[in-house]
Amino acid sequence: MLDSSKLMHIVIATPLYPPDIAEPAPYTKELARRLSKHHRITIITYGEYPEMIPGVTIVAIPKRHALPIRLTRLSIALIRHARHADVLYLNNGASVELPAAVVSLMVPIPLIIHTSDARANIASTKGLRGMVARFVQRRARHMFSFPPMPRPEILPFEQRPEEALARYERWWHTQITEVERILTYV
Amino acid sequence: MSDIRLAQWQKERERECKNLSSILLKLGFGLEEDQPHILGERYVMRALTTESGNKLILIGRRKRDNLRVVIKAASDPAGGRELTHERVCRAALDNLVFAYQTFATPQELLFTQQDGYTISVQEFIEQSSTFLARPLPEQFALALGGFKAQESAHATTRAHLRRAARIFGVRDAAYYLNTFDTFTRSIEKAAPSDRQRTVLLKRTRALLAEHRHTISQYTGFLTHTDFVPHNFRVRNGCLYLLDHSSLRFGNKYESWARFANFMELYNPPLVRALEQYVKDNRTPEETFSFTLMRLYRLGELLAYYAGTLQKCDGDLYKLNTVRITFWTKVLNAALENRPPSVDTLVAYQTTRDALRSTEEKYRQLGLH
């Protein structure tokens, strides 16, 4: 059992990360930013120029390569970093589930899966993608789904949404508490 | 405009309209008597970085039901290619698998090539008021909605980029830097010499080069390179895009930049609202990318007006040199991270209104 009150090295693997705009991109960045206050965070993702977070290592595999090359490179990056990490946190999506499946066979690291991407969930119910998703899910210590809450927009000509922002902060507090709890028990 | 050029332009306009009238009649359409979009400075307008040729924008009616329509027609091959490209972009936009939202577009009623003309007929989008006549919060909401619709199409994978490149064209940091160099050369060649302007352009170029990473970071997004009120209309709260030929995959803030530079002249509080929105809701990198793109597009504006100088004379020539001076001041202000002064704006607007032709003033009515 891991003790999350100690500094942990968490590797977050995600198919999407800012400047990608669709979820779980903004969720992942905010999660990493908040977790990095108490833990060492490495993000493994796809992209050319990921938005940086002070103190967080980000490894981005360019998407311009052909699919087999992208998957291979991400797998290698995952193995390299997961080897020295305490937990592998995975946002669902075929482009990270397959590499995570490979890593789970080679590196004895607890795996947590966050199944927040509804489109990826639907896509991974059948065929080869479904097989890979089920394989990875069987190897996970914990799976959970926390549909991301978008940050309320501050709009000119409207009152600052203090209540919505407070609700957003409370949501994140709950989110981080839950993640820390999961980290304690994996 | 000198008498000779004016007479030439009027003659060409009349000939084209006469030719088109008879073709359109056979196709079931008629032209309205009032044709504001072929008047004034329209004849010198030519985009710099998108496919652009001579074309006419005409207002007409479908004979069978009197439906008001917009007719785009070109006998010039480049104009014809522009219309064809626009059609391809419209169709591709509907089929973008990596877009989360789409734009509303006027229904295409006819596309044909006949008797040496390429003709596109689309429904006319009636609107209750012009964009600038709407309340400021509504203008902001409409603009933001338009930008978000563009950003929702983000080409990231190899397959996305191949498709985007084939149909729309892709702009990366190298493209922006290279075209900025082209702008600078055009300006220095065609515009009256101005040492301060040369220094400002060099500073801008250096800043763009130093921060090419930030430019690259936000490329791959669908961006309308001419997102200004005369290229969209609003009906029932919905924004309809009129010009699809200016869609590219590039830096997402290029569209914002074109719009903001335009509004710096027409509605500065709207620009302040957009700037504040980006600052409050986006990352510092995005805020800076917005600034970089504004600087880039100011370079393009200067090159655009420099390019018109050889095509005009008289008051229009004087006006376009005044425009170059004005936009140089705006560039200076942007480099200092401040809006242009009210005095600068008022002085330019006063001179512009004095030098603008009556025809152009009429063309401008209801345009924005």
Interface residues (C-beta under 8 A of the other chain):
Chain A: P18 P19 D20 I21 A22 Y46 G47 E48 Y49 E51 K63 R64 H65 A66 L67 R151 E153 I154 L155 P156 F157 E158
Chain B: Y100 L136 P137 F140 E151 S152 H154 T156 T157 R158 L161 H213 S216 Q217 Y218 A273 Q276 Y277 D280 N281 T283 E285 E286
